[in-house]
Amino acid sequence: MTRILVFGKNGQLATALAKAEFGSEIELIFIGSTEFNLIQNVLGIHQYIINSNSFDAVINASAYTDVDKAEMQNAQDAWVLNALVPRQMAQACKLLQIPFIHVSTESVFSGLETTPYTPTSKTNPANFYGLTKLKGEYWVNAVNGMGAVFRTSWVFSNTGNNFVKTILRVAKKNDVIQVVDDQIGLPIYAPDLAAALLAVIRFTVSRPTEKLYPTYHIAGGGRPINRYDYAKLIVQLSGLKTNIVPISSNQFAAIAPRPKNAVLDTGSFTSKFNIDLPDWQIGLKHMFSKVG
Ligand SMILES: NC(=O)c1ccc[n+]([C@@H]2O[C@H](COP(=O)([O-])OP(=O)(O)OC[C@H]3O[C@@H](n4cnc5c(N)ncnc54)[C@H](OP(=O)(O)O)[C@@H]3O)[C@@H](O)[C@H]2O)c1
């Protein structure tokens, strides 16, 4: 039996991990903010993992993910959870000689390049959230333990906050909505991200001496899409009649800038772990079939 400690409990990724099908050989134990507030007890995390000493791997699905609040009013919380906490986790895992699977974001990139970002592309965070996540990555890699950083992008599911749910909420209330058409990305359905990470766990636990690259990219299979076309697809699948009008990022007053190009190149991930990443549009239809 492989026992995995997962930080994050009610978030998108953690919820998908909890619902994932992985048979009886894997047991996941979830720690949310109620059980252990990571922001309030940064130094305690190390001891917590060491004391438990009964896990074969740790997945960090916790993060401060409100990009606009991270930019201004809650910058300190974002810094603590995204930058400082992963270092403590990575150090404890290294001491226990167990893999640490850390999740990061496309926001570590500026989004100004015109081609998909590979794991070795130059980082230059688009916003403060991206900066905090980049610092977390830096420290996880500096600890140089087992495991790796897995960047992902545009995660959606029926849980929590995400673009799909926001568009649905706004489209239900309005006849016309404006959506930016100059931000392009490759979404991923949270259950597909969860399945990919569980495949990583199986891989690392069965080949403990095999060295991984420091960083991999996981995004949905299929074609990238801009937010305007994405919103049109969401509205069409929902059966709503809302009219979507394209605007530019300059016309949309977001507090934190978003990368214009958020497309991640997943080639090194799929070849290393021999995984097919399902087309995100299949995930989107599956999400809609769940809400009815
Ligand atoms: N969402 C996206 O579009 C996206 C895109 C790129 C990368 N990512 C990355 O993917 C990962 C998972 O994202 P997600 O969408 O699943 O995030 P999410 O839905 O916002 O969930 C965040 C998780 O962090 C936990 N958390 C927050 N504050 C905490 C605290 N003070 N103490 C302990 N736990 C705390 C929450 O715990 P509770 O369970 O207690 O609420 C929750 O489980 C993150 O690393 C994120 O940066 C996400």
The ligand as a Gaussian input file, in Angstrom:
#p B3LYP/6-31G(d) Opt

LIG

0 1
 N       -6.722000      26.845000     -10.667000
 C       -5.962000      27.054000     -11.732000
 O       -6.419000      27.468000     -12.805000
 C       -4.482000      26.766000     -11.656000
 C       -3.687000      27.089000     -12.761000
 C       -2.327000      26.822000     -12.702000
 C       -1.777000      26.250000     -11.572000
 N       -2.565000      25.962000     -10.511000
 C       -1.937000      25.359000      -9.331000
 O       -2.560000      24.107000      -9.097000
 C       -2.562000      23.839000      -7.692000
 C       -3.959000      23.459000      -7.260000
 O       -4.821000      24.553000      -7.554000
 P       -6.386000      24.506000      -7.246000
 O       -7.064000      25.145000      -8.387000
 O       -6.774000      23.143000      -6.803000
 O       -6.445000      25.496000      -6.000000
 P       -7.674000      25.819000      -5.031000
 O       -8.907000      25.212000      -5.557000
 O       -7.626000      27.283000      -4.774000
 O       -7.279000      25.051000      -3.698000
 C       -6.250000      25.548000      -2.874000
 C       -6.025000      24.633000      -1.702000
 O       -5.107000      25.293000      -0.831000
 C       -5.496000      25.057000       0.493000
 N       -5.151000      26.177000       1.367000
 C       -5.388000      27.493000       1.141000
 N       -4.981000      28.203000       2.217000
 C       -4.498000      27.306000       3.112000
 C       -3.932000      27.426000       4.415000
 N       -3.791000      28.618000       5.015000
 N       -3.557000      26.297000       5.062000
 C       -3.710000      25.095000       4.469000
 N       -4.214000      24.914000       3.252000
 C       -4.611000      26.013000       2.581000
 C       -6.995000      24.948000       0.459000
 O       -7.313000      24.196000       1.624000
 P       -8.812000      23.839000       2.121000
 O       -9.031000      22.510000       1.530000
 O       -8.772000      23.827000       3.561000
 O       -9.705000      24.876000       1.534000
 C       -7.267000      24.281000      -0.877000
 O       -7.320000      22.892000      -0.732000
 C       -1.983000      25.083000      -7.026000
 O       -0.615000      24.882000      -6.789000
 C       -2.149000      26.168000      -8.064000
 O       -1.166000      27.182000      -7.929000
 C       -3.901000      26.189000     -10.529000

